[in-house]
């Protein structure tokens, strides 16, 4: 039931549909993921406008072939921005095969390279935001390693596999201000 409901919510979000249309020709395998999916659901459950509180649209892909560089992400972001000139969110493209190259500088801890897109999503900071949605042959597929119960129950629970307590608390506090019906599970 909840996966079908998630797909209905995503399918009704005009801006996400535009993003899928723009991204499909640029990526072999990708997800629109994390906050923009989670917060779209929270907006629906709170009765808010579909774009409320969403800072960016996360597009994640996995390419670790020869010649893969961080510049590739910026080039893909630029192509999407050109296609979506009036898009309401920032576009954030990440090649999960390269995250280990910059993660330590940003979060003060090193990580092993991810083996796949799903391996990366498995480590995301909360159970409700560890989620990706993609279209394959015109049909939606959802990857949510912790299921969708927390997402639809408005529960923010830490995924302690990688996130620090400080990062978790910061996200949870910021989200609670915007979506007051959230229940924040303590660290």
N, C-alpha and C positions, 0 to 999 in steps of 0.2 A: 504494500500500500504506500509506504513512504517514498519508495523510489519512483513510483508512478506519479505521486504528488510532486516530488522534486522536478521531474521532467515537465509536468504541466506548468509549474511556476517558471521554469527556465524558458519553456517554449512561448510563454506569454510575454516575456520581457523583450521588448522590441530592440533595445540596444544590444542585448546579448545575441539576439538573432543576427543583427548586423555584424557583430564581431565574428560569429561563426562563419558567415558568408565571406568576410574579408580574409579570415585566417585559413580556411580550407585549402586554397590553392598554394599557400606558402609553406605548409607543414605536412609531412607524411603522417606523423602521429603526434597528437598534442591533446592537452586538456585546457579548457577554461576552468580555472580552479581557485581554491582557497577563498579569500575574503569576498570576492565579488559574487561567488555562488552562495556562500553562507549568508552573507548580508542581504542578498536578494530574498532568500527564504525568510530571514528575520523581518525584513520589511513587510513581506506578505502577511506574516503572522501578527505583526504589530498594527497592520492596517495603514502603513506608511506608503508614500510614493516609492515606486520601484527603484529609483536611483538614490534615495536618501542615504546619506552617510557612507556611501561607497567611494573610497579614494581612488582605487585603481582596479583595472581588470588584469588579472594574472593569467598569462598564457605560458604554459610550461611544455617543453618538448625535450627529447633526449636524442642527441647526436654526438657521438664520440669518435667519429671517423677522422682520418688525417686531414689536417688543415682547419680543424674546428677551433675557433677562437671566440673570445668574449665579444669581439667586434661584430661577429655574426648576429648576436642578440640585438645590438643597436641597429644594425641594418634592417632586421626584421621588424623591430619596433617602428622604425622610420617608414617602412613600406605600409604598415598598418595605419599609422597616423596619416599618411597621405591619402589612403583609401577612406578613412573615417575622420574627415576634417572637423566635424562638429560633434565628435564623440564626447559624452559627458564625463568620462573618467580618463585618468592617465592610463596608458597602456604599458604594462610591465612584462616583458618577454624574458624568460629564463631558460637556458639550456641546463637541465639538471645534471647532465654529464660533466659540467664544469663548476658546479657549486663549490666543490672542495678547494678550488683555486682561490676563492675570495672569502670563504666563510670565516676563517680564523681572524682575518683582519677586521671583519665587521662584528663578530660575536665573541672574540677572544678564546676560541677553542677550535682545534682542528677536527676535521671529520674525514672519514674514508670516502673515496669516490662512490657515488651511487651507481648501481648496476642497471637501473631502469627508472622510468617515470614513476612507477608504482612504489619502488623502493624509496624514492624521494618523498612521495606523499605520505608514506608510512611514518615519517619522522616529523611531520609538521606539528606546530605547537599545541593545537587543541584537537580533541576528538571531533568537534563540530566543524572545524575548518580544514581537516585532512580529507579533502574531497575534490574530485575532478569530474567534469562532464565533457564528453566529446561526442561528435557525430561520426558514425561509420555507416556509409551507404544510406544516408538519410535518416538513420535511426540513432537515438541517443543511447550512450553507454555511460554508466556512472561507476566511478571507483571511489569507495569510501571504506577504508580498512577497519574502521570502528563502527560501521553501520551508520544509520541515519537517525536513530532514536534521540541522541543528544541534540542534534540539529533541530528536529521538530519539537522537542520538549523544551527548547530554549535553554539548554544546559551547556555551560562552558566548563569543560573539564580538561586539565592538563594532560598532554601526551608527554610523559617525562623521558621519552627515548632520547631526545636531543635538546629540547628547549630548557633554558635556565629559569629558575624561579622569578628572577627579575623581569625577564622578557614576558613570561606568562602573566605576571601580575599587571604589568604595564598595559598589555593588550586587553586583558579582562576588565580593568578599570575604565579604559577608554571606550570599550564596547558597551559596558553597563550604562555609561552616561548617555549613549545614543539609543540603546535598546533596553529600556528600564525593566522589561519583563524577564530579562535574562537572570538565570540563577548561576552564580559563580561558585564553582567547587573550589575550596581552598587547596593550596599547594599541598 
